[in-house]
Amino acid sequence: MSWLDPQWFTLEALSAEWRRKDIRQWLIGLVTTSIVLALLCQPETIHMALYIDSVGIDVALAVLELQLLVGLTLFYQQSLAMLRGEYDSGGLLSVLMRKTGSLCRYLREAMRGSFRE
């Protein structure tokens, strides 16, 4: 049925078209269009709008989540490497970290009853 056919605008034809329509894909398209139009209003975000328009909002969000995960993983690894280096350095923070670790270890042993006579 063509779009200009007057039979298309009947209530039955419109309700049948609405039942056939995939609502999830329609909503994703609507969200993508509104975000792209909002980003096109600012000159600084035009490149992001073109990227979202080319790949779609779901793929763009998946790539953004992946970048966030990689960034957090790198931050965690660098923080852990810094703490390990400080732990081995012998400075004041190293002594504090060692004392805290041994205190936790002794408290755990005391709760288990290892120090009873």
N, C-alpha and C positions, 0 to 999 in steps of 0.2 A: 504494500500500500504506500503510495507516495505521500510526501509531507504536505503537498498542496491539495490533496484529495479531501473534500469536505467530510467524508465518512470517517476520517481519522479523528476528527474532533468530537465524535460522539462519546457519551459517558462510558459505554461498554468498551470501545476501542482504547480509551485512555486508561481505564482500570485494568484491562488485559495487558497493556504495555507496562503499567506500573508493577503488575505481578511478575512479568518476565524480567524486569530490570533487577540487576544485582545491586542491592542497596549499599553494600560495603564498597564496591568499586565506585559507585556514584558518589558516596560521601568522601572517599579518598580523592576523587577528582575535584569535588567542590572545595575541599580543604586545600588541595594543591593550588587550585586557581586563586583562591583568596590569599594564600600566603605569597604566591608569586606576584600578584597585583600589589600587595602591601609592600613587598620588597622592591618593586620597580619604582615606587614613589621616592625612594632615597637613592641618590647617585652612588653612595658608598656600597650599597648592597645589590647593585644590578648584576654583578657577576654571580652572586649566590642565587639570585632569582633565575638566571639563565641555567645554572646548574640544576636547580630543583625542577625547572620546567623540562629539562632534557631527560633526567633519570626518574623523576617522580618523587613524591614526598616520602614514600615508604623506604625507598632505596637510600635517599639522602639521610633520613634519620638512622638507618642501619649503619651507614658509613660514619655518621657522627658518633653513634654509640661505640663503634669499634675504635675510633680515634680516642675517645674518652677512656676506654678500657686500657688501651696501650699506654696512654699518658699516665694513668694511675699506676700501672704496673711498673713503668720506668721510675716514677717517683718513689714507689715502695722499695725497689731494688737499690736506688741511690741512697735512700734513708737508711736501709739496713746495712749497706756497705759503710756509710759514715759512722753508724753506731758500733759496728764491729771494729773499725779502725780506732775509734775512741776507746773502746773497751780494752784493746791491746796496747794502748799508748802509755798507760801508767800514770796519767794525770789525775787531777782531782775528780773529774767526772767518771773516770775509770774506777777509782776507789769507791765512789758512791754507787756505781752500778754493781760492783762486785759485792759490796756490803748488803745492798738490797736483795740481790740474788741469794746470798747465803742466809739472810734473815728469813726469806720466804721458804728456803729449803729446811731450815731449822724449825720453823713454825709447823710445816707439814709433818716433819718427823715427830714433833711434840704432840700433835693431834693424833697421830697413829699410836702413840704410847711407847716410842722407842727409848725414851729417857727414864722410864720407870725403873726403880731398883727392886 
